[in-house]
């Protein structure tokens, strides 16, 4: 083991650090942009790459013996788990068709074929992904989906419902990128990673709810009570968007208002059942169900915002004791 000595230096206005020998980084196959796990063990600072041995595994080999649906799920799961190289062994035609089905949802991925296997390679660098930007983009897509659905209720243009289905595909793409990023970088702040996971999952579930509702309205046309349905959905739209931005902006007062309003929102949606707002009871039930689901998802996001706020303002007991002794 070689030992060197380095003097701590200032980096920028507020940060300090040390430099590492280039040959050490070359030996670990890491460079600028790669992520290092930094931990304090006793009085020793330990650094290790999260994508090399000793951190998260970077490569995996999987034998595929099932259906195309199973292959699709395995490819998606491997992507989310943060593997950069996924070697798939099995029927190439099945693997090829499976990958073609999910390729558009997996940013930075490509498929390479050899004589004996298929390699799914991911070139996305999570270190360069701003998770807040991804969440904000997911919120913007959900915003567009609601806009188009309400416009459909006003105009009866079925093409708007098809556009919602396309937007849900974009949501899936950001969702998988967000989960992959959270998994690979969760060591930085495990508790924050849990909250981020709740938010991105609930945004994706809300988009799925609008996707299902759009499919239902494509099958069954309604003529009655469109304004009433529109008003209820507009309130649901406003509710979940306020929830998302309470999380992104760390606005605990808005998060609290959302949680307090949850029961009122759920009861308000149920009023549709007494208005005779659809010729089909199935369509009306679907509207009520999906709307209430979105309200519940929004409340979960507000809970995550509240948890995030508590961690920001809370101080460990030992820290408080130390401060009290200092004041004495």
TASULGI-V926843 format. One record per backbone hydrogen bond with DSSP energy under -1.0 kcal/mol. NH is the residue of the N-H (numbers start at 1). CO is the residue of the C=O. If there is no record, write none. Layout:
nh = [NH | NH]
co = [CO | CO]
This chain:
nh = [9 | 11 | 15 | 17 | 25 | 26 | 27 | 28 | 30 | 34 | 37 | 39 | 41 | 44 | 46 | 48 | 50 | 55 | 56 | 60 | 62 | 64 | 71 | 72 | 73 | 74 | 75 | 76 | 77 | 78 | 79 | 80 | 81 | 82 | 83 | 84 | 85 | 86 | 87 | 88 | 89 | 95 | 96 | 97 | 98 | 99 | 100 | 101 | 102 | 103 | 105 | 106 | 109 | 110 | 112 | 114 | 118 | 119 | 120 | 121 | 122 | 123 | 128 | 129 | 134 | 135 | 136 | 137 | 138 | 139 | 140 | 141 | 142 | 143 | 144 | 145 | 146 | 147 | 148 | 149 | 150 | 151 | 152 | 153 | 154 | 155 | 156 | 160 | 162 | 163 | 164 | 165 | 166 | 167 | 168 | 169 | 170 | 171 | 172 | 173 | 174 | 175 | 176 | 177 | 178 | 179 | 180 | 181 | 182 | 183 | 184 | 185 | 188 | 193 | 194 | 195 | 196 | 197 | 198 | 199 | 200 | 201 | 202 | 203 | 204 | 205 | 206 | 207 | 208 | 209 | 210 | 211 | 212 | 213 | 214 | 215 | 216 | 217 | 218 | 219 | 220 | 229 | 230 | 231 | 232 | 233 | 234 | 235 | 236 | 237 | 238 | 239 | 240 | 241 | 242 | 243 | 244 | 245 | 246 | 247 | 248 | 249 | 251 | 255 | 256 | 257 | 258 | 259 | 260 | 261 | 265 | 266 | 267 | 268 | 269 | 270 | 272 | 273 | 274 | 275 | 284 | 285 | 286 | 287 | 288 | 289 | 290 | 291 | 292 | 293 | 294 | 295 | 296 | 297 | 298 | 299 | 300 | 301 | 302 | 303 | 304 | 305 | 306 | 307 | 308 | 309 | 310 | 311 | 312 | 313 | 314 | 320 | 321 | 322 | 323 | 324 | 325 | 326 | 327 | 328]
co = [17 | 15 | 11 | 9 | 21 | 22 | 23 | 24 | 25 | 31 | 48 | 46 | 44 | 41 | 39 | 37 | 35 | 52 | 50 | 85 | 87 | 89 | 67 | 68 | 69 | 70 | 71 | 72 | 73 | 74 | 75 | 76 | 77 | 79 | 78 | 58 | 58 | 120 | 60 | 118 | 62 | 91 | 92 | 93 | 94 | 95 | 96 | 97 | 98 | 99 | 102 | 103 | 106 | 121 | 119 | 117 | 88 | 112 | 86 | 110 | 84 | 108 | 125 | 126 | 130 | 131 | 132 | 133 | 134 | 135 | 136 | 137 | 138 | 139 | 140 | 141 | 142 | 143 | 144 | 145 | 146 | 147 | 148 | 149 | 150 | 151 | 152 | 157 | 158 | 159 | 160 | 161 | 162 | 163 | 164 | 165 | 166 | 167 | 168 | 169 | 170 | 171 | 172 | 173 | 174 | 175 | 176 | 177 | 178 | 179 | 180 | 181 | 185 | 189 | 190 | 191 | 192 | 193 | 194 | 195 | 196 | 197 | 198 | 199 | 200 | 201 | 202 | 203 | 204 | 205 | 206 | 207 | 208 | 209 | 210 | 211 | 212 | 213 | 214 | 215 | 216 | 225 | 226 | 227 | 228 | 229 | 230 | 231 | 232 | 233 | 234 | 235 | 236 | 237 | 238 | 239 | 240 | 241 | 242 | 243 | 244 | 245 | 246 | 251 | 252 | 253 | 254 | 255 | 256 | 257 | 261 | 262 | 263 | 264 | 265 | 266 | 269 | 270 | 271 | 272 | 280 | 281 | 282 | 283 | 284 | 285 | 286 | 287 | 288 | 289 | 290 | 291 | 292 | 293 | 294 | 295 | 296 | 297 | 298 | 299 | 300 | 301 | 302 | 303 | 304 | 305 | 306 | 307 | 308 | 309 | 310 | 316 | 317 | 318 | 319 | 320 | 321 | 322 | 323 | 324]
